[in-house]
Amino acid sequence: MELDSWWRTRTVGEAMGQGYTFLRLTCRCGRISEYPFPLLLQRPGVTRYSFLGNIPFRCQKCGSTQPSIGVSSHVVGTSSDH
């Protein structure tokens, strides 16, 4: 199972419970966006029980609605991708 596929079937709460702080979206056009989970939870209809793959996203650069999904946690001065 690809990493993207695995995260699409996880909930916001599961990712936060594992210590991750950001949702990372990577579009095929090369744009990478990171959303802090507290900001993501402010979106209408998004709760800790929402599956990451069911949250609608659209790339501001190319308009694609199918980004790759991952998570990350940031420590002061470094970045650790998972």
N, C-alpha and C positions, 0 to 999 in steps of 0.2 A: 504494500500500500504506500503510495506517495505521501510525503509529508503534508502537502496541500490537502489531499483527500482526508487524511487523518484529522487535521484541524477543522475541516468543514463539518465534521460530525461531533465536535466538542462544543460545549456551551461556554458562554462568557464566564460564568462562575467557575467552571472547571479550570479554565486557563488562569483566572485570578487566584484560585486556590493553590495552583502549582507555583505561584510566585511571579508569574509573568505580568508585566505592567502595560504592554503595548500590543495592539493588533497591527501586524505589518501586512500591507497590501502591495503586491508587485504586479504591475500591468505589463502586458507583452510589449508595449511601446517604450518601456524602460523606466517609467515613472514609479517611484517607491514612496508610499505614504505610510506613516505610522500614526495610529490613533491611540491615545491613552485610554485605558478601559473606563475610567470615570467619565470622560467625555463621551465615549461610545454609549454609555448607559443613559445619557441625557437625550439621546435620539428617541423620537416617538416610537413606541412599540418594542423597544429593546430593553430586555431585563437580564438578570443574571442567568435565567433559564433559556435564553435565546441561543439557538445553534448559530455558530459563527458563519456557517455556509448559507444561512437563511436571511442574513442581514443584507439588504440591497446596497450596492456601491456602484458608482459610475466614475470612470477616470475623467478628470477635468482636462486632460491633455488630448485624448483621442476619443473619448466617449464610450469606451469598452465597459461592459458590465460583468466581465468575467476575470477579475484579478486573482492571482495566486494568493492564498491566505497562509500566514504564518504568525508567530508571536515572538516577542523579544522582551528582554528585561534590561534596563539600563542601570549601570552602576556609575557613580560619579567618575567621569573621565574615561570610561570605556563603554563599549557596546558588545553585547553577547547575543548572537542570533541563534535561534533554535528552529 
